[in-house]
Amino acid sequence: MWSFSRYRTFQECRRRYWLNYHAARLGETPDAPERFRELYIQKYLNSRPQWVGNIVHDAAQEALEALRDGVPLDAGAAAAKAMVSANAEVTASEEGRWRASPREQPGFQEHYYKSRPWEPWSNTLGDIGELVRVLYDHAVFRRIAEVPERLVEIEELVEVELRGVPTRVRLDVLMDDGAGGMVVIDWKTGRSHRPEVVRDQLAVYGLYVEEKYKRSARGMYANIRLNNWGLYDLDEALLDRVAAFIQRSAEEMVAMDPEPDAVLESEERFTKIPVGSRECRWCSFKRDCGRG
């Protein structure tokens, strides 16, 4: 099943791709061999930036669902709720609950690896509260709040064929634009993003809209941390180019993917990237690679 995130992992580090999408599956049961059980735990570990983004996305989803249902939430209450929920997840990770239930109760890399905290948790929780408050004041959110009846999808995980390739997508927000088209909105919480990557990700969603709704779409990113936004025209030339990219990249992955009963024998085909590579910084599989 192709996805934008799966192919990015494939491109960044073939060994991490193998560990995440193939080897970790061998550790799903508690009585699995130790190496693979640890890989299964590592697969679900959070880095702080990733986790903050997930918490804020959850808050955005809840806020938009409340708008759609006609019961808008208060920004201050939403921020407080997000911080309480986040604090509970930190406590659970500190207590090591991830060892018994890695998928339901993922832990943090710094607790698993017993590494030095990069900042006090109180700072991170405060950051979450501030980001949720900024969300409610963001121009894109305020515009959605004016026309909640146009909301079509909110964080729905969908499996669909895009130009013949089985694909998994999850749109943060899909809206009717009121003029015969649609708008895909992607929330961002990072400090920087490569414009071409954002554009291509939105184009994948544009293909999904074309396939499911038979309508054209524009793509919009809304950066909550930086309190800005941008709009992309997802024209047919761009969609055709991205569709061809999906087809090529899917073929490339399929050509390397091992058969389910030959995962172990395929390990050495998925090579490690050089020590000190930027991609290693937030990788949850550092221990298996001998780098953490």
Backbone bond lengths (Angstrom), bond angles and torsions (degrees), N, CA, C in turn:
res aa  C-N    CA-C-N  psi(-1)  N-CA   C-N-CA  omega(-1)  CA-C   N-CA-C  phi
1 M - - - 1.459 - - 1.533 109.01 -
2 W 1.332 117.20 118.16 1.460 121.33 -177.93 1.527 109.97 -78.04
3 S 1.316 116.05 142.26 1.462 122.03 168.50 1.515 107.57 -148.57
4 F 1.330 116.04 157.88 1.453 120.76 -178.75 1.527 110.44 -61.07
5 S 1.331 116.68 -43.35 1.466 119.95 -178.17 1.526 111.54 -68.78
6 R 1.337 117.46 -35.76 1.462 119.64 179.36 1.526 110.59 -64.31
7 Y 1.319 116.89 -43.75 1.455 118.11 -179.11 1.528 111.36 -69.54
8 R 1.327 118.54 -35.13 1.468 119.71 176.61 1.524 110.55 -61.06
9 T 1.333 116.94 -40.67 1.463 119.83 176.56 1.524 110.28 -62.44
10 F 1.321 116.85 -43.31 1.468 122.48 179.09 1.521 110.55 -58.42
11 Q 1.310 117.69 -40.74 1.455 122.14 -178.61 1.525 112.25 -74.47
12 E 1.314 116.90 -38.49 1.465 120.43 -174.66 1.524 112.45 -74.83
13 C 1.342 116.88 -41.76 1.466 119.03 -177.48 1.524 109.53 -158.84
14 R 1.329 115.86 111.38 1.456 120.30 -177.94 1.528 111.24 -64.55
15 R 1.330 118.86 -35.52 1.466 120.01 179.57 1.535 110.40 -66.71
16 R 1.322 117.64 -43.39 1.471 119.73 177.77 1.528 110.36 -61.72
17 Y 1.322 116.39 -37.94 1.467 120.66 177.01 1.527 109.82 -59.30
18 W 1.325 117.59 -47.98 1.458 121.55 179.85 1.524 111.22 -62.43
19 L 1.338 116.30 -44.28 1.455 120.50 -179.58 1.528 111.47 -62.71
20 N 1.319 116.22 -43.25 1.465 120.75 -173.48 1.528 113.00 -76.48
21 Y 1.326 116.57 -45.55 1.462 120.07 -171.86 1.526 114.30 -96.98
22 H 1.324 117.33 -10.57 1.460 118.92 -177.81 1.534 112.08 -127.79
23 A 1.323 118.21 -61.98 1.463 120.27 -173.26 1.527 112.74 -66.12
24 A 1.332 117.86 -39.39 1.473 119.88 -177.19 1.523 112.47 -61.30
25 R 1.318 116.69 -27.69 1.467 120.11 179.79 1.525 111.91 -64.93
26 L 1.323 116.36 -21.85 1.463 120.03 179.62 1.524 111.72 -75.12
27 G 1.330 117.20 -6.37 1.465 120.28 -178.26 1.512 114.21 -112.80
28 E 1.324 118.07 21.32 1.460 121.28 -175.43 1.524 113.20 -65.30
29 T 1.317 118.83 -31.15 1.459 120.88 -178.20 1.527 110.43 -93.92
30 P 1.348 117.56 146.67 1.472 120.35 -178.44 1.521 114.54 -59.04
31 D 1.344 117.57 -25.55 1.469 120.24 -178.67 1.525 113.08 -94.92
32 A 1.334 117.07 14.16 1.464 120.89 178.40 1.530 110.11 -66.20
33 P 1.336 118.53 157.69 1.469 120.90 175.35 1.528 110.74 -51.84
34 E 1.331 116.09 145.05 1.464 121.54 -170.31 1.530 112.96 -53.18
35 R 1.332 116.92 -46.56 1.467 118.47 -176.82 1.521 111.02 -57.55
36 F 1.307 116.63 -44.94 1.462 119.69 -174.33 1.522 111.80 -77.46
37 R 1.334 116.99 -29.44 1.467 118.28 173.41 1.527 109.98 -65.42
38 E 1.333 116.75 -40.64 1.459 119.99 177.85 1.534 110.86 -65.06
39 L 1.319 116.94 -38.69 1.466 119.72 177.41 1.526 110.75 -63.42
40 Y 1.327 116.70 -38.35 1.465 120.44 178.38 1.528 110.16 -63.96
41 I 1.321 117.15 -39.98 1.476 121.12 176.17 1.524 109.74 -64.70
42 Q 1.334 116.54 -47.02 1.465 120.86 -178.04 1.527 112.07 -61.97
43 K 1.321 116.87 -34.24 1.466 121.20 -179.55 1.522 111.76 -54.70
44 Y 1.326 117.25 -34.47 1.463 120.93 -174.52 1.522 113.51 -102.33
45 L 1.319 117.85 4.94 1.462 119.62 178.09 1.531 110.93 -64.93
46 N 1.319 115.53 146.38 1.459 121.87 177.57 1.520 111.28 -100.49
47 S 1.317 116.43 142.07 1.460 120.69 160.54 1.526 105.82 -93.38
48 R 1.301 117.79 156.35 1.469 118.73 -177.07 1.534 112.88 -61.14
49 P 1.348 119.46 -47.00 1.472 118.26 -179.84 1.526 112.80 -59.41
50 Q 1.325 116.46 -42.91 1.456 120.64 178.45 1.525 110.70 -61.10
51 W 1.311 116.39 -44.68 1.464 122.21 -177.41 1.523 111.31 -65.63
52 V 1.332 117.38 -44.13 1.462 120.25 177.61 1.525 109.92 -57.40
53 G 1.332 116.41 -44.80 1.451 119.80 177.86 1.514 112.02 -59.78
54 N 1.335 117.54 -41.70 1.462 120.94 179.53 1.522 111.98 -63.96
55 I 1.336 116.25 -42.67 1.472 120.05 179.89 1.522 110.52 -62.03
56 V 1.327 116.72 -44.22 1.465 120.45 -178.99 1.526 110.84 -68.20
57 H 1.333 117.39 -38.42 1.468 120.33 175.06 1.532 110.59 -60.40
58 D 1.335 116.66 -41.85 1.471 119.93 178.17 1.527 110.62 -61.95
59 A 1.340 116.02 -41.15 1.468 119.52 179.00 1.517 110.93 -64.89
60 A 1.349 116.72 -38.72 1.458 120.38 178.28 1.522 110.69 -65.60
61 Q 1.324 116.77 -42.07 1.460 120.43 178.66 1.526 110.52 -60.60
62 E 1.326 116.94 -47.01 1.464 120.30 -179.80 1.523 111.34 -62.84
63 A 1.334 116.47 -39.43 1.461 120.50 -179.45 1.521 111.43 -64.94
64 L 1.343 116.31 -42.47 1.462 119.92 -178.51 1.524 111.61 -72.03
65 E 1.316 117.45 -37.08 1.464 119.74 176.20 1.527 110.81 -63.70
66 A 1.329 116.33 -36.65 1.463 119.99 177.41 1.532 110.98 -67.05
67 L 1.343 116.20 -40.62 1.464 119.94 176.21 1.525 110.85 -60.75
68 R 1.315 115.56 -45.77 1.467 120.58 -179.44 1.525 111.38 -61.40
69 D 1.344 115.88 -34.14 1.464 120.44 -178.51 1.527 113.03 -86.52
70 G 1.346 115.88 -0.49 1.461 119.88 177.53 1.509 114.96 79.81
71 V 1.338 117.37 19.60 1.472 120.83 179.09 1.530 108.80 -129.99
72 P 1.335 117.97 67.48 1.476 121.15 -175.86 1.524 112.43 -56.11
73 L 1.334 114.71 143.64 1.452 121.82 -178.91 1.525 111.13 -91.67
74 D 1.308 115.95 153.42 1.462 122.30 176.23 1.526 109.54 -81.33
75 A 1.334 116.63 135.67 1.466 121.00 -176.10 1.523 111.77 -60.61
76 G 1.321 116.59 -45.04 1.463 119.35 -178.64 1.515 112.33 -63.55
77 A 1.339 116.35 -41.93 1.458 120.25 179.07 1.526 110.57 -66.52
78 A 1.335 116.89 -39.14 1.461 120.85 179.09 1.521 110.89 -64.31
79 A 1.335 116.90 -41.01 1.463 120.76 179.08 1.521 110.60 -64.72
80 A 1.338 116.53 -43.49 1.465 120.28 179.30 1.521 110.98 -63.74
81 K 1.335 117.12 -41.70 1.461 121.15 179.37 1.521 111.12 -62.90
82 A 1.340 117.19 -42.20 1.460 120.95 179.62 1.523 110.87 -62.79
83 M 1.324 116.95 -39.63 1.459 120.77 -179.46 1.529 111.32 -68.29
84 V 1.335 116.81 -39.91 1.468 120.35 178.51 1.534 109.89 -64.12
85 S 1.337 116.05 -45.65 1.464 120.44 178.93 1.525 110.87 -62.02
86 A 1.335 116.19 -43.20 1.463 120.61 -179.87 1.524 110.95 -63.75
87 N 1.317 117.12 -41.84 1.461 120.72 179.83 1.524 110.96 -62.97
88 A 1.334 117.21 -37.09 1.465 120.82 177.82 1.527 110.46 -64.44
89 E 1.323 117.71 -37.51 1.461 120.98 179.46 1.532 110.77 -68.70
90 V 1.319 116.59 -37.14 1.471 119.68 176.91 1.524 110.30 -63.54
91 T 1.335 116.13 -45.61 1.466 120.67 179.42 1.522 111.07 -60.24
92 A 1.332 116.72 -43.88 1.462 120.54 179.71 1.529 110.95 -62.29
93 S 1.327 116.53 -38.38 1.461 119.81 178.93 1.522 110.78 -68.48
94 E 1.325 116.76 -41.61 1.467 120.47 178.47 1.529 110.77 -60.55
95 E 1.323 116.50 -32.79 1.467 121.01 -179.68 1.530 112.32 -82.46
96 G 1.345 116.75 -4.89 1.453 120.52 175.75 1.515 115.13 76.85
97 R 1.317 117.96 26.70 1.468 119.82 -178.92 1.524 112.21 -66.49
98 W 1.325 116.54 -18.98 1.456 121.34 179.39 1.528 112.47 -62.45
99 R 1.321 117.37 -23.14 1.466 117.78 -177.30 1.527 111.15 -67.21
100 A 1.316 118.07 -35.66 1.456 120.99 -179.87 1.524 111.93 -85.60
101 S 1.323 117.17 -34.42 1.473 120.59 -175.46 1.529 110.06 -136.29
102 P 1.326 117.91 73.17 1.471 120.98 -174.09 1.521 114.17 -59.70
103 R 1.318 116.68 -37.24 1.462 119.15 -176.57 1.524 111.83 -80.11
104 E 1.323 117.25 -41.93 1.459 120.75 -178.71 1.525 111.94 -77.36
105 Q 1.328 116.98 -30.90 1.460 120.84 -177.54 1.528 109.42 -134.01
106 P 1.359 116.76 68.98 1.473 118.86 -178.93 1.522 112.16 -63.99
107 G 1.304 115.04 150.15 1.456 120.18 179.38 1.514 111.74 -101.88
108 F 1.327 115.08 -174.55 1.459 121.71 178.13 1.525 109.66 -104.63
109 Q 1.308 115.12 146.30 1.459 119.58 -178.91 1.528 111.09 -56.32
110 E 1.314 117.65 -40.04 1.466 118.58 -175.31 1.534 111.84 -69.42
111 H 1.347 118.19 -26.08 1.466 120.12 175.47 1.527 109.98 -78.55
112 Y 1.316 117.01 -41.00 1.465 120.39 179.53 1.519 110.97 -64.58
113 Y 1.324 116.02 -45.61 1.464 120.87 -176.80 1.525 113.31 -89.09
114 K 1.345 116.32 -4.47 1.468 121.81 -178.25 1.530 110.67 54.19
115 S 1.317 115.21 42.77 1.464 120.52 179.91 1.526 110.42 -90.31
116 R 1.281 115.73 164.22 1.466 121.52 -178.13 1.530 109.83 -70.31
117 P 1.339 118.04 128.26 1.470 120.20 178.93 1.519 110.83 -57.82
118 W 1.334 116.50 138.60 1.465 118.87 -176.81 1.515 111.94 -85.55
119 E 1.360 117.42 -13.22 1.451 122.06 171.44 1.525 106.87 -165.39
120 P 1.331 119.02 159.80 1.469 119.97 178.07 1.520 111.11 -60.55
121 W 1.321 116.39 144.30 1.456 119.78 179.13 1.527 111.70 -61.81
122 S 1.310 117.08 -29.97 1.466 119.87 179.03 1.524 110.89 -60.71
123 N 1.331 117.23 -34.56 1.468 120.60 177.33 1.528 110.79 -65.66
124 T 1.335 115.71 -43.25 1.464 120.18 -178.92 1.524 110.85 -66.11
125 L 1.332 117.01 -42.06 1.467 120.17 178.09 1.520 110.61 -64.09
126 G 1.325 116.86 -39.26 1.465 120.05 176.42 1.520 111.59 -63.87
127 D 1.322 116.42 -37.10 1.464 120.99 177.57 1.526 110.29 -62.34
128 I 1.329 116.34 -42.02 1.468 120.39 178.36 1.524 110.40 -60.72
129 G 1.327 116.95 -47.41 1.460 119.95 179.76 1.507 112.31 -59.42
130 E 1.323 116.54 -42.05 1.458 120.70 -179.49 1.529 111.00 -67.07
131 L 1.318 117.58 -41.11 1.452 120.37 179.59 1.530 111.76 -63.84
132 V 1.316 117.38 -38.29 1.470 119.98 178.08 1.523 110.20 -66.47
133 R 1.316 116.83 -39.48 1.473 119.03 177.36 1.529 110.86 -65.08
134 V 1.343 117.11 -40.32 1.469 120.34 177.91 1.519 110.43 -64.74
135 L 1.332 117.16 -37.40 1.467 121.01 177.71 1.524 110.53 -52.20
136 Y 1.307 116.56 -49.36 1.469 120.50 -176.46 1.523 112.47 -65.63
137 D 1.325 116.47 -23.13 1.463 119.97 -179.66 1.516 112.24 -99.59
138 H 1.336 117.22 -1.07 1.456 120.92 -177.39 1.528 109.98 -68.75
139 A 1.333 116.59 142.09 1.461 120.94 -176.97 1.521 112.04 -58.10
140 V 1.332 117.56 -38.27 1.462 120.29 -179.19 1.529 110.65 -68.38
141 F 1.320 117.03 -43.59 1.458 119.86 178.12 1.531 110.85 -62.72
142 R 1.323 116.80 -42.65 1.468 119.89 -179.85 1.521 111.22 -63.77
143 R 1.340 117.37 -35.36 1.461 119.81 177.50 1.534 110.41 -67.90
144 I 1.335 117.50 -42.06 1.461 120.38 176.55 1.528 110.27 -59.31
145 A 1.334 115.80 -41.04 1.467 120.35 -178.53 1.525 112.51 -62.03
146 E 1.331 116.32 -23.04 1.469 119.90 178.61 1.528 112.15 -77.27
147 V 1.352 116.78 -25.60 1.472 120.60 -176.41 1.533 110.70 -135.18
148 P 1.324 119.48 55.94 1.473 120.91 -176.46 1.523 113.08 -62.34
149 E 1.349 117.14 -20.79 1.463 119.72 178.83 1.528 112.45 -67.04
150 R 1.334 116.67 -13.52 1.465 119.93 179.43 1.528 113.07 -89.65
151 L 1.314 117.93 -2.61 1.460 120.66 177.61 1.526 109.84 -65.99
152 V 1.320 115.95 129.86 1.466 121.86 -178.27 1.529 111.20 -111.32
153 E 1.329 117.79 -47.52 1.455 122.46 177.91 1.521 109.63 -136.62
154 I 1.331 115.12 143.87 1.463 121.23 174.59 1.530 107.47 -135.44
155 E 1.318 116.50 107.60 1.474 122.35 174.31 1.537 112.91 52.96
156 E 1.311 117.82 46.53 1.463 120.88 176.84 1.530 109.62 -95.88
157 L 1.326 116.78 124.08 1.465 121.33 176.37 1.524 107.94 -81.47
158 V 1.325 116.47 121.59 1.458 121.44 -173.28 1.526 109.53 -129.69
159 E 1.329 116.27 139.84 1.460 121.80 171.67 1.520 107.57 -108.80
160 V 1.328 115.89 127.33 1.454 121.04 -172.60 1.521 108.93 -150.05
161 E 1.312 118.25 157.18 1.462 121.23 173.11 1.520 108.83 -93.29
162 L 1.329 116.26 122.64 1.458 121.50 176.58 1.521 108.10 -107.40
163 R 1.307 116.00 109.94 1.467 122.75 -176.60 1.537 110.96 50.06
164 G 1.340 115.42 40.48 1.456 120.83 175.75 1.512 116.10 92.52
165 V 1.347 118.35 -3.25 1.467 121.57 -178.24 1.530 110.02 -106.49
166 P 1.344 118.81 119.86 1.468 120.30 175.99 1.530 109.93 -59.37
167 T 1.316 116.57 124.64 1.464 122.00 -170.45 1.523 109.86 -137.19
168 R 1.328 115.27 145.12 1.465 121.26 175.23 1.533 108.26 -111.65
169 V 1.336 116.80 126.78 1.459 121.23 179.49 1.520 109.76 -132.63
170 R 1.317 115.47 151.83 1.461 122.16 172.34 1.526 107.29 -139.98
171 L 1.307 116.74 105.52 1.456 121.57 179.31 1.527 109.01 -83.47
172 D 1.332 117.04 133.23 1.460 118.92 175.99 1.525 109.80 -61.69
173 V 1.330 116.10 -48.70 1.464 121.20 -179.92 1.524 108.95 -148.68
174 L 1.321 116.15 137.34 1.461 121.84 170.82 1.520 107.40 -127.61
175 M 1.346 115.49 128.63 1.455 120.57 -177.39 1.516 111.54 -128.77
176 D 1.308 115.76 148.36 1.461 122.49 167.08 1.529 106.41 -74.74
177 D 1.343 116.90 132.65 1.470 117.95 -177.50 1.530 113.18 -87.33
178 G 1.335 116.70 0.20 1.456 119.88 178.24 1.508 114.57 79.07
179 A 1.342 116.48 3.11 1.467 120.00 -178.11 1.530 111.17 -132.62
180 G 1.315 116.68 22.37 1.458 120.44 177.72 1.514 114.78 98.48
181 G 1.316 117.34 -9.48 1.462 121.24 179.02 1.514 111.40 -114.85
182 M 1.323 115.27 -167.66 1.460 120.55 -179.69 1.525 109.14 -137.33
183 V 1.335 115.22 162.16 1.464 121.89 177.65 1.523 108.68 -128.48
184 V 1.324 116.32 125.43 1.461 122.75 173.92 1.523 107.49 -95.54
185 I 1.324 116.60 127.57 1.473 120.94 -179.21 1.520 108.82 -116.83
186 D 1.318 115.96 129.80 1.457 122.21 -179.63 1.523 108.86 -119.55
187 W 1.336 116.71 116.35 1.464 120.58 177.87 1.529 110.15 -75.05
188 K 1.303 117.04 139.18 1.462 123.39 174.70 1.523 108.98 -124.01
189 T 1.343 115.96 144.79 1.462 120.04 177.62 1.522 112.24 -127.65
190 G 1.327 117.14 2.10 1.464 120.86 -179.51 1.515 112.80 -83.52
191 R 1.322 114.21 172.63 1.470 119.37 -179.09 1.525 112.38 -89.78
192 S 1.319 117.35 -15.72 1.465 120.12 178.68 1.517 109.52 -156.53
193 H 1.331 115.53 148.13 1.455 122.09 177.91 1.519 108.12 -146.16
194 R 1.329 115.69 144.82 1.459 119.29 177.57 1.524 108.73 -79.49
195 P 1.331 117.84 121.24 1.467 120.75 -175.32 1.522 113.70 -55.07
196 E 1.337 117.07 -38.92 1.462 118.84 -177.94 1.526 111.78 -68.61
197 V 1.340 117.20 -31.52 1.460 120.35 177.69 1.523 110.07 -70.70
198 V 1.328 116.65 -43.54 1.466 121.29 177.38 1.528 110.07 -60.18
199 R 1.327 116.30 -45.27 1.468 120.99 -179.93 1.520 111.23 -59.81
200 D 1.339 117.22 -46.18 1.458 120.31 -177.27 1.527 111.43 -68.74
201 Q 1.322 116.89 -36.59 1.463 119.76 176.35 1.527 110.05 -62.68
202 L 1.329 117.05 -44.26 1.460 120.36 178.16 1.532 111.03 -65.10
203 A 1.328 116.99 -32.94 1.470 120.15 178.02 1.529 111.19 -66.44
204 V 1.335 117.51 -35.57 1.468 120.30 174.20 1.530 109.20 -58.46
205 Y 1.333 116.14 -43.87 1.462 120.07 178.56 1.531 110.64 -66.82
206 G 1.334 116.63 -33.61 1.456 120.15 176.22 1.519 111.51 -62.53
207 L 1.334 116.76 -38.86 1.468 120.69 175.45 1.524 110.97 -62.81
208 Y 1.329 116.13 -39.02 1.462 120.57 177.81 1.528 110.67 -62.60
209 V 1.320 117.56 -44.58 1.464 120.99 178.98 1.526 110.08 -62.03
210 E 1.327 115.95 -42.37 1.459 120.94 178.32 1.526 110.44 -60.56
211 E 1.340 116.95 -43.20 1.462 121.39 -177.49 1.521 111.88 -70.40
212 K 1.325 117.93 -46.01 1.461 120.60 -172.96 1.528 113.36 -84.60
213 Y 1.335 115.80 -41.14 1.460 119.23 -172.35 1.531 113.70 -106.82
214 K 1.344 116.36 -7.42 1.470 121.33 -179.00 1.526 110.93 56.54
215 R 1.313 115.93 38.61 1.463 121.25 -179.88 1.523 109.05 -135.02
216 S 1.318 115.50 160.31 1.465 120.44 176.57 1.528 109.05 -86.87
217 A 1.313 114.90 160.94 1.461 119.34 -178.70 1.516 110.36 -142.21
218 R 1.298 115.00 153.31 1.452 122.20 166.09 1.524 108.09 -105.13
219 G 1.318 116.17 153.82 1.449 120.49 -179.70 1.509 111.14 -111.71
220 M 1.310 116.24 137.62 1.468 121.08 -179.42 1.524 109.64 -133.82
221 Y 1.329 116.25 134.48 1.458 119.30 168.55 1.519 107.45 -105.67
222 A 1.314 116.01 146.89 1.462 121.73 177.57 1.523 107.25 -131.39
223 N 1.333 116.61 105.78 1.464 120.84 -178.25 1.526 108.63 -86.83
224 I 1.325 115.22 114.04 1.461 120.37 -177.28 1.516 110.47 -74.53
225 R 1.321 117.68 -41.24 1.468 119.51 -178.74 1.519 111.90 -63.62
226 L 1.320 116.89 -43.27 1.465 120.57 -178.04 1.529 112.50 -90.03
227 N 1.331 116.11 -6.27 1.463 122.54 178.66 1.527 111.26 54.95
228 N 1.351 115.41 47.61 1.462 119.45 175.99 1.518 109.50 -137.65
229 W 1.318 117.16 179.62 1.455 120.87 -179.19 1.522 109.07 -157.56
230 G 1.328 116.25 165.59 1.457 121.55 178.78 1.513 109.98 -153.31
231 L 1.322 116.12 153.85 1.461 122.19 -175.36 1.522 109.94 -121.70
232 Y 1.336 116.57 139.21 1.461 122.34 178.24 1.525 109.56 -123.01
233 D 1.329 116.23 135.41 1.463 120.91 170.28 1.518 108.08 -81.64
234 L 1.317 116.05 121.77 1.462 120.82 -179.83 1.522 108.13 -99.00
235 D 1.338 115.53 74.67 1.463 119.72 -175.90 1.530 110.75 -78.69
236 E 1.334 115.86 171.00 1.455 120.52 -175.18 1.523 112.94 -62.69
237 A 1.319 117.39 -34.63 1.466 119.80 179.18 1.527 110.36 -62.78
238 L 1.342 116.68 -42.92 1.461 120.51 178.23 1.528 110.28 -66.57
239 L 1.320 117.50 -44.22 1.460 120.31 -179.74 1.521 111.43 -62.23
240 D 1.338 116.99 -40.41 1.468 120.34 178.13 1.522 110.82 -63.23
241 R 1.328 116.55 -41.59 1.475 120.31 -179.44 1.520 110.42 -65.18
242 V 1.328 117.02 -43.75 1.462 120.47 -179.15 1.524 111.03 -69.89
243 A 1.338 117.31 -35.38 1.467 120.18 176.29 1.522 110.50 -62.24
244 A 1.329 117.06 -41.80 1.465 120.72 178.01 1.527 110.51 -64.81
245 F 1.333 116.67 -37.67 1.462 121.21 176.95 1.530 110.75 -63.41
246 I 1.328 117.03 -43.02 1.466 120.43 178.49 1.524 110.13 -60.77
247 Q 1.322 117.07 -44.82 1.463 120.70 -179.12 1.534 111.52 -62.91
248 R 1.344 116.48 -44.84 1.475 119.77 -179.88 1.523 110.93 -65.43
249 S 1.322 116.38 -45.81 1.462 119.63 -175.95 1.524 111.39 -68.52
250 A 1.338 117.57 -35.74 1.462 120.42 176.60 1.524 110.16 -63.26
251 E 1.319 116.94 -42.88 1.468 120.91 178.47 1.530 110.35 -62.99
252 E 1.329 116.57 -38.50 1.464 120.83 -179.90 1.524 111.00 -64.49
253 M 1.334 117.23 -42.81 1.456 120.58 179.36 1.521 111.38 -68.74
254 V 1.320 116.58 -45.16 1.463 120.37 -179.42 1.528 110.92 -59.41
255 A 1.325 116.41 -37.09 1.460 120.43 -179.34 1.529 111.91 -64.00
256 M 1.347 117.32 -28.07 1.463 120.97 -178.93 1.523 113.43 -97.81
257 D 1.317 117.64 -24.62 1.463 120.31 -175.79 1.528 110.83 -60.90
258 P 1.343 116.64 132.38 1.463 119.75 179.23 1.527 111.54 -79.24
259 E 1.310 115.91 159.48 1.462 120.36 170.57 1.531 108.49 -67.10
260 P 1.341 118.38 151.18 1.468 121.11 -177.30 1.524 114.39 -54.04
261 D 1.330 117.20 -31.53 1.467 119.66 -178.84 1.526 112.95 -93.03
262 A 1.336 117.01 9.13 1.471 120.20 -179.20 1.523 111.82 -130.26
263 V 1.330 116.56 28.11 1.462 120.62 -177.12 1.526 110.92 -63.78
264 L 1.314 117.57 -47.97 1.466 120.73 -175.75 1.518 111.95 -63.81
265 E 1.308 116.33 -39.75 1.462 120.41 -178.62 1.533 112.22 -67.07
266 S 1.318 117.18 -18.36 1.471 120.29 -175.37 1.521 113.79 -92.47
267 E 1.323 118.38 -4.38 1.466 121.32 -170.46 1.522 113.30 -53.04
268 E 1.317 118.39 -47.92 1.457 120.77 -173.30 1.524 112.96 -68.46
269 R 1.319 117.91 -16.38 1.470 120.08 175.80 1.521 111.73 -71.41
270 F 1.345 116.16 -21.83 1.462 121.43 -178.77 1.526 107.95 -100.87
271 T 1.316 115.41 91.20 1.455 121.52 -169.78 1.526 112.84 -76.56
272 K 1.334 114.97 154.94 1.463 121.74 176.65 1.521 109.94 -81.33
273 I 1.328 116.27 151.01 1.460 120.40 173.11 1.531 108.31 -84.22
274 P 1.337 118.95 163.97 1.469 120.92 -176.14 1.525 113.36 -59.79
275 V 1.322 115.66 146.45 1.463 121.49 175.31 1.529 109.33 -56.79
276 G 1.318 116.53 137.44 1.459 121.12 179.32 1.512 114.08 89.32
277 S 1.336 117.53 1.88 1.462 120.20 179.25 1.523 110.27 -64.31
278 R 1.315 115.12 147.33 1.469 120.89 -178.73 1.524 111.63 -57.85
279 E 1.342 116.46 -36.32 1.457 120.72 -177.07 1.530 113.12 -64.77
280 C 1.331 116.92 -18.69 1.465 119.98 -178.89 1.527 112.57 -75.15
281 R 1.323 117.27 -19.43 1.460 120.23 -170.43 1.521 112.52 -56.69
282 W 1.336 116.76 -48.21 1.466 120.00 -176.51 1.529 111.94 -105.31
283 C 1.317 118.06 12.60 1.462 120.15 -178.87 1.526 109.92 -71.60
284 S 1.315 117.05 134.11 1.468 120.46 -178.38 1.525 112.84 -84.88
285 F 1.355 117.60 -5.65 1.460 120.77 -176.60 1.536 112.76 -102.32
286 K 1.304 116.69 23.56 1.478 119.81 -174.92 1.534 111.47 -57.61
287 R 1.311 117.54 -38.71 1.475 119.54 -176.46 1.511 111.50 -63.13
288 D 1.319 117.39 -43.16 1.458 119.73 -177.87 1.521 111.07 -66.23
289 C 1.311 116.81 -29.03 1.466 121.08 178.13 1.525 112.20 -85.94
290 G 1.347 117.21 -0.46 1.448 120.79 -178.18 1.503 113.97 74.35
291 R 1.351 116.34 28.11 1.474 120.41 -176.50 1.506 112.79 -123.96
292 G 1.311 116.58 17.64 1.460 118.65 179.67 1.519 111.59 -163.28
